[in-house]
Amino acid sequence: MNFLKKILIGIILITFIAAAFTLTARVNKVDQKPGVEIVMDGESYTELKALAPGINLQNLKENGITALAVYQQSLEDFIDKGSVKRLEALDIFFAGEELQNMLKNSGIEVDQLDNSAIFAVFSDSLKNQINNLAPELKAEYSIELIKTNAYDLLYFPNWHQSLEDLSLGYNSNQVEEAKELGLKIAYRSNNKVNAFSALKSNLELIKPKFLIFDGEEVTGYPNKIQETASLMEKYGLTFGKVEAFIAAQAGAEKLAVLNDYKMLRTHSMQQEEVEQAADQEIISRYLLSVRERNVKIIYHKPYLKGNRLVERNLNLLSALSSNLETEGYKLGNSEAAKYFSNSSWHLLTVLLGVTAAGILLLNYFSAFNYSSFMNIFFLLSAGAGMILLQSGREVLLRQITALGSAIIFPSVAVIIFLLEKDKGGEELEGGLSLSYLFFNFSAAVLTALIGGIFVSAALNSSDFIFKINDFRGVKIAFLLPLIIISLYYFIQPGRKKLTKEIPRLLESVIKIKHLIIAGGLALIAIIYIGRTGNFPLLPVPAWELTVRSFLEKILYVRPRFKEFLIGHPIFIFSLYLSAKKRKELYFYPFLMLASVGVITTVNTFSHLHTPVIISLLRTFHAYWLSFVIALVLIFIYKLFNRFYKKYYYLWG
């Protein structure tokens, strides 16, 4: 038995080293790119300039802005700005015979405009944009462009109000001002009427650096995404992909793949959020997104309400840029990482390590009675891995391997370093007790950390780093280890015969206290599962947000609450309890809570958008802080025991 364990542990450690090596490549090629862009929203800038004339792009640039976002604009937008005006029959009548004859020569009857419409275009820059777009307007909507000395006319033979959304151009004044100052242009393209043709035409005129889509769909969705990707490649555009929890844009994932992952993660705040937040809140949110989610484009909307708008907005940007530079980021030097992926052989190596851990776990359940038989799982695992790779199902293999690691390693950590222990810290004395707690807890966290590295290595490709594909089974990875640990705790293989133990469990008498414990565990499970995943069902309370902010300030990266505040301290406390007390039923809730910490440690590394170094730092902070809280727990426990014994003897 001992020899087999050594072989399995050896395989796990060797494959772990290989897995860690693949992550160093990711750190160098993806995580350590320091460039960050601060992009000013163009529409908000126009509104801000109207409210505070003292502000301009020059002083915004001096305080950190590196790019300006220019929107693709519709016919309705240009009408609102006065660049375009719809002409009624009466307008044409008062304009004189020259215009009437020109329209008549073009086959347009002024007295028959019921189902048609004529618009006068006054802006010279818009005339140029429409002229560039005219062939597409003619081909798709039969729109005629008629040139006059004073203005151009757009004639819609089949007018409908929905055509007010027709994409025509952009704010050329913004583009010229930004380019004169050396600012980059981020183009905001939508997916409204004629959007793809407008995008094609406007890219030729603007030649922006970034493309950030406006609305709930990328331009060209659903049938022209390939053409959009071709345009992006032609003009060398970088895709600013807005984080999904901010704005889930249909077609974004497909476009990212077609664009060969030439993309930068983009974070923004809604205007309402900006107005309600203090400077430090906004800065902290932006810094957190850059530091912990590898955001490379901060899409900024300024304050538009209140007094001292010039001072407040410039101070905010100055403080933000200063904080970014202090943390080692370089403004305006963002570069999209090339497509990155570890090899199929690296993936198979990770699979081998996870399989070894799985066999080790199964052997604990069989009390190492079927070790030779279980070795066949190596062959089955390798065969299944090769079949999935050969059939083009690499993504599925990565997801299965990662899920297996997330389930197996925390289960192994709790079983080996807690449930298998035949003594507790309170049965030992002084330094021996402390070393016992330190060694076993550290070994459990290290085991979970190895599992986390395997998870990250299994998903180590741009598909998962940029969330084009996701780690599947997050809630299963949280719940299944608890079930496995529970089974081991109640069955206790190797100490009891299953043929006798299972019937005994089935015939056990259920008391009220058992129901109370079950109800408490059910409540914990609801909270536990409800707080997991990218879109948790339960909100984060205000007090926790305050504590999070405090921890980020003093530790740079905050540890996860489920680790340092709940799971890990209770794991240490559980180790301290005597072996006899760990066999009592009241220990079971402690066991479940103790398991939460190591499960969360593994889960931390499934967040592929978080740089590896940040995940390691978060795990380290949770590790050392846990000792502080655990010592408090143990002190309270010993104090309670002392008072209990004292008054029990006095009253008993």
Secondary structure, 3 states (H helix, E strand, C coil): CHHHHHHHHHHHHHHHHHHHHHHHHHHHHHHCCCEEEEEEEHHHHHHHHHHCCCCCHHHHHHCCCCEEEEEEEEHHHHHHHCCEEEECHHHHHHHCHHHHHHHHHCCCCCCCCCCCEEEEECCHHHHHHHHHHHHHHHHHHCCEEEECCCCEEEEECCCCHHHHHCEEEECHHHHHHHHHCCCEEEEEECCCCCHHHHHHHHHHHHCCCEEEECCCECCCCCCCHHHHHHHHHHCCCEEEEECCCCCCCECHHHHHHHCCCCEEEEEECCHHHHHHCCHHHHHHHHHHHHHHHCCCEEEECCCCCCCCHHHHHHHHHHHHHHHHHHCCCEECCCCCCCCCECCHHHHHHHHHHHHHHHHHHHHHHCCCCCHHHHCHHHHHHHHHHHHHHHCCCHHHHHHHHHHHHHHHHHHHHHHHHHHCCCCCHHHCCHHHHHHHHHHHHHHHHHHHHHHHHHHHHHCCEHHHHCCCCCCCCHHHHHHHHHHHHHHHHHHCECCECHHHHHHHHHCCCCCHHHHHHHHHHHHHHHHHHHCCCCCCCCCCCHHHHHHHHHHHHHHCCCCCHHHHHHHHHHHHHHHHCCHHHHCCCCHHHHHHHHHHHHHHHHHHCCCCCCCHHHHHHHHHHHHHHHHHHHHHHHHHHHHHHHHHHHHHHHHC
